Amino acid sequence: MYIWEEKMYNSVNKLIENVKDKLKDDVKLGDMFEKCFLNTINTTIKRMDDGTSYVLTGDIPAMWLRDSVCQVRPYLVLAKEDKDIADMIEGLVERQFRYIQVDPYANAFNEEANNMGHQSDLTEMKPEIWERKYEIDSLCFPIQLSYLLWKNTGRTSQFNESFKKAVDMIIDLWKVEQNHEENSPYSFERLDCRQLDTLARSGKGPIHKETGMTWCAFRPSDDACQYSYLVPSNMFAVVVLNYVVEIAKDILNDEELANRAKELAEEINRGIENHAVYNHPRCGDIYAFEVDGLGNYNLMDDANLPSLLSIPYLGYADLEDEKYVNTRNFILSTENPYFHIGKYASGVGSPHTPENYIWHISLAMQGLTTNDIEKKRELLEIMKNTDAGTYLMHEGFHPDDPSMFTRDWFSWANMMFCELVLDYCGIKVEK
């Protein structure tokens, strides 16, 4: 069902051969790239009869808006020369924006309206929805992918009525959620589960006050937020709203949309700078991971994207930005409660996985947010040596025993590894 036509492999195989030639000093690293790059296109991407693309996350039979973008992003390096690849990516964008119109609060969707997934959750479920955990980034990533498709190929047909309707819904929702307590229709409860899978106060979430940022229920890990303003996701919202401004002006000739997006981006950004900066005694001014507007800061970072580590990757600030440098120094130290050190690796994990586990996604992001080529290679070596002999990446692994890991089929991690390999080889996605 997920096998592509033979012609689709021409550009894919050419790229694999090019990468393996550049990595001829390390056969295993080249072979891992080949296996990871093919695994996603062979096992997770389905071209639908209506021209859209459905992208399975891997070992869970559903499509996450976030994961699916990250899974196809490395294929953008082929999309300019390979129309079939570009069509596949545009097909994903179209399906994502159709899903958002079904329910902009949902994070994961079924291939069909089959009532699969978490239908017993106490929220407004629909047959198309696998899960309805509201996460800001689920709305950011489809806008990002539509923009990157334009910048990497020149294609603009994705900016159609479906795009415009979904973006209008996203802006409206983010404005509503600037005052969640008074305006929001959203609530979420899951019964008989761990605490991180449900929201407090009868599904309304933690107490907070308005900041200008937009409220968030769940992190990109699908874990509930400790405080209601998730800073890296608000940063990502600022970035993609500025993409909307550019698209509205240059492609759609829609001044009203451009102004709406610009105004909201400025409001959210002021909220970040006024409420999310913390003066750390060792690191100086850093960004908190979460805040509540009441003076509480959650100082940590999580391996999932968007993260504070990924700020330059998202496009919110440069690598040399002082607050980012300070924040990075904090993240990559034991002052971050989810930075772990072991025999085979040190890096960022997540409360989503067992204690002391490191994520391959975070190792890849560490490499994608440095210009130090030797550090990139060092991180690739760590990833190569913590694959548990599978030639694939995993979710989390124990740094003292990489044979202990979660998720043996996790396409997002595979493709983050591939993106770092491509970056190391000088093959980059245009941003």
Secondary structure, DSSP 8 states (H G I E B T S, - for coil): -----GGGHHHHHHHHHHHHHHTTT-HHHHHHHHHHHHHHHHHTEEE-TTS-EEE--BSSSSEEHHHHHHHHGGGHHHHTT-HHHHHHHHHHHHHHHHHHHH-TT--EE-SSSS--S-TTSBS---TTEEE----HHHHHHHHHHHHHHHHHH---TTSSHHHHHHHHHHHHHHHHGGGHHHH-----B-SSS-GGGS-HHHHT-S-----SS---SB-TTS-B-SSSEEHHHHHHHHHHHHHHHHHIIIII--HHHHHHHHHHHHHHHHHHHHHSEEEETTTEEEE-SEE-SSS-EE----SSSS-STTHHHHTSS-TT-HHHHHHHHHHTSTTSTTEEE-SS-EEE--TTSSTT-EEHHHHHHHHHT---HHHHHHHHHHHHTTSTTSSS--SEEETTEEEEES-S-BHHHHHHHHHHHHHHTT-----
